[in-house]
Every structure is written in structure tokens, then in C-alpha cells.
Amino acid sequence: MAGAENQSGRPKGGRGTETIRQRLDALEGKLATAHGRRPPPEEREGRGKAMGQALRLATEMVAGVAVGGFIGWALDRLFGTAPFLMVAFLFLGGAAGIMNVVRTAKAMQGEPMPGQHLRNATDDDED
Amino acid sequence: MIGAAYAAEEAGHGDGHGGGTGLPDPMHQFEIKRLINLDVFGFDASFTNSGLFMVIAAALITLFTLFAMRKGALVPGRLQSVAEISYEFVANMVRDNVGTAGMKYFPFIFTLFMFVLALNMLGMVPYSFTVTSHIIVTFALAAFIFIGVTIIGFWKHGIGFLKFFVPSGVPFVMLPLLVVIEVISYLTRPVSLSVRLFANMMAGHTMLKVFGSFVVALGLLGGWAALAFMVAFTGLELLVAFLQAYVFAILTCIYLNDALHMH
């Protein structure tokens, strides 16, 4: 115990509230400089976040066209009007895809990313 | 020298890893193998490695929650904290996105989140099988959610749920076109939900395999760069495994919110 105290360079017998407060303040200062050395979180996560968002928007767009095309194909088979309904529904599906992309993008601008949300939630739980 | 390389390639072919180039086939890991052959009235209902890992995931979640909560202490220990945090995490997700009316569906969302998370994480264990890298599995999950949410919508609002597909404040002439587009947009939900999870898992695991084979192929001299990348990429894959389970659960919440409150 005593050895550990000497190693960390603390004054001996530092049990009083005043010394503890001083040590806490010093530690906070050190933590702040350590945090300052690291790049801001946006920079570190920027690329992964952007990739995730791009992939999400891309699936949204492709899914619209694919579902539209499938519906058109199925209706064509039902009514025997190939290929007119499929062509029409491919365009409608594209429109639905673009609508989904715009909606998702709007939601992305308003909300923080999933990972961020988690970190805030776990931090908030403590107090 | 050439003879040795050729022999190695032949050996590679023998155990199903061969891709013709001597490198292991990155798609081999997604192969479904029958463990117990079952034939139910002409349907192939064999117990496969995919089924085995689903059972392992379900058993792990059940055992973990039961074991962690066995004491039910007021001041939780480490394991109990993990169980309580996951409960709180999903409960907050449901409350934030659906409101208190959605807490009725909390057990389902919690099960869904834990199941997908366990499957994704089990896939990160070497020699294991990633169930969520198969689109049929993720699509079955998404289709179940989609049909369930639609039923809840019609059950809560009756035929009035159809108003969900009629955008407000548009000229009457444009309505038929916009309703069709809205319906298609609604129908894309299970597709985008399932493709997102499946594509992320499959792409990640293929990348891991490809770079893993680079480490072996480049050998002691050049393999270190690929190995360093592998270490970083494994960390990223762990993040993706968690994030995709989270996204899957949160989108289910959003769809449920649409069905319950219709915007």
C-alpha cells in the first residue's frame, strides 16, 4: 500500500477530502489532455458511418426497383399482357425506391447513428 | 517445384476448398450440410448445420439469461448487469420508437434482437457457421415481421389502415399513381430489411476469408500486412454484427410504430 503511494508520487497520508479533491482535479486535467490527443469521434467513425448509410440507401433504391419489377412480372403472367405491366411497374418501383431513399435520408439527418445512440443511452443510465 | 504446387492444388480440390487457383474458396463457408437426414412427406426437412447453429443460439440466450438472473440480486453482479443492460437497451428502444403502447410487443422485439445478435456473433467464432448470411433465413424473419405488423395494423385500425397508403395534401388526379407507389414502397420493406442484414454478413465473411487466404498465400514475408488488416477487419466485423442486429430490431420497432399510430 505504502509502496504504491510512493510510486504514484502522492503526498503521504493524503486521506483528507482536500487532497482527494486536488488529486481528482489533477486527474481530470490529465484525462482532458489525453482526450484532446485523440482525433474527434466523427473523424474516426466518419468512413464506416458513411459506408453504412450509403449501403442502406442503395439497398432501399434497389429493393424498390426489384419489388416493382416482380409485381409487374407477376401481373403480366396473370393477365397475359407481357411485357407492358412489367415495364410500367419497373418505373413505379423506381419511384417508390426514390421515395424510400428520400425518406431514409431525411430520417438519417434528424437522428444520430445507431452506435452513437447506444453510447449515449449507456452513459445516461449511470446517472 | 511445379509438381509440388500442383499436388497442393489437387489436395485442395480433394477437401472441397479448391478454387482452381490454389487459394481456398471464400464461398465454401456458406455451404449447407445435412447433419441428420429427415424426409417429411416428400419435403426435405433435414437438420442442417444452419439449424444446428440456430439451436445453439437459442440455447445460449436462454441459458445465459437464466444463469445471469439466477440470484436476482438487488445490486447486480457482472453477468446480471449484462443481462439487465440488454433488457434496458431493448426496452428503451421500444419505448423511444413505439411508445408505451409498444411495450406489449417488447418480448418479441427482445427475442428477435437477441436471436439475430447471437447468430451474428456466433458467426464470428472460427469454424462456425453464419446463419444470417443466408438470404432465405433473413427473408423469412423479415416476412414474418412484415405480415405480423400488417395484421396488427388492420386489427387496430380496421379497414382504416388503408389510409396509410393515401398521402395527404395531393391533387385528386395524382392519387391513383401515388397510392400504387406507396403500396410498392410498403412492399419493399421486407426486401430491404432482409437484404441489408444478409448482404452485410455475407460480404464481411467473404472478405475475412479472402484476406485470410492472402495471409497464407503471401507467407512469412508478405503476410504480415494482410494479417494486420485482418485483425482490424475482425474488430469492424464484430461492430457490424452488433450494429446489424440493432438495425434489424429498430426497423421492426419503426414498422410497428407505423402500424400502431399510422404516423
Interface residues (C-beta under 8 A of the other chain):
Chain A: G48 G52 L55 R56 T59 E60 V62 A63 G64 A66 V67 G68 I71 F89 L92 G93 A95 A96 G97 M99 N100 P114 G115 L118 A121 T122 D125
Chain B: I85 E88 F89 N92 L177 V180 I181 E182 I184 S185 L187 T188 V191 S192 V195 R196 A199 N200 L236 L239 L243 Y246 V247 I250
